[in-house]
Amino acid sequence: MHILHSVIGVLKIQREVLSENEERFIIGPLPSGYGVTIGNSLRRVMLSSIPGARVTGIKIPHVAHEYMNLPGIRESVLDIMLNLKWLVVDMPTNGIEWLKVQKKQSGKLTAADIKEVNGITVTNKDMYITTVDEGFDLSFEIRVEKGVGYIGIEELKKREEDPQVLVIDANFSPVENTRYEIVNTRYGEITNLDSLEFVIRTNGAMSPSDVLKFSGKMLESYFSLFNEDALQVGGEFIANIHEVMEREKQEVKTELEKETYTPIEIMGLSPRTLNALVNGEILSIEALSKCTEAKLSSIKWFWKKAMTEVRDALRARGVKLLGDE
């Protein structure tokens, strides 16, 4: 911590419950400027990196696309899918799970009609899905999965092999809103201190307190890179940097055992040329020397100037492209 804390003491965190899923945290006192530094970092993690579970697909018998209407069902398939985007699920494990939904009598179909399995809990059981008319029933399956950030429809379609599954894009984060404010505070005669006030609202799958703790651990796992003696934070969604570094060393060692591997980064190429080669999955000098002029020319953004630059860099190392004299 800043040397100033030897005077003002260790910062304190005050917690205030605003509602069931919303809390305010007052963190301070902090040296001037540290409120923005800490607040912006925590908010970025909260908005992008908190894990959660969401509905990412639906499977209804004899339904081929989302624009169909079902007999005896008030909402269209598309409206049902849009309603399911708001389903709040607490999922203890990673991966994908299928939940069954069944309504054998007329009336409103809500999240309470979803059959919970494998420890999965539906939090907002009163959430409306659709209405079933008299004399009809409805049964279908929904796919829930745990993840981080946002996943779009195109990516889900690539991963889904069953053509009967209608995919739903999802924002996995349980954080609905988070904001912070820097308030001037003082300690004795020191008047230029910061007080960081954070307000966090979630959907109920994770408490605001846990969101703040998780964000702090996430940042700690990065900052510990600069202190090799620091303890690493574990967890499914926070990488242990020592494990990552060890795995990468093993991967490089395995590649070196297969063949000599010299990364193209050491060739001193311009950023534009280097990016073009990386995008073309040409990552080593050995792989580059096995490429013909025609193959390199087919790479996006690899222009004539880049070809000349690559030939000059290879020539300086006594290497040439395949087919060059």
GIJO-V387335 format. One line per field, one symbol per residue. burial: 1 if it has 24 or more other C-alpha atoms within 12 Angstrom, else 0. Layout:
BEGIN
burial=???
END
This chain:
BEGIN
burial=0000000100100000000011111111111101110111111111111111111111110000010001001110110111111111111100011110111000011111111100011110001111110000111111111111111000010000000011111111111111111111100000001111111111111111111101111111110000000001100001011000000000000000000000010010100011011100011110111010100100100100011001101100000110000
END
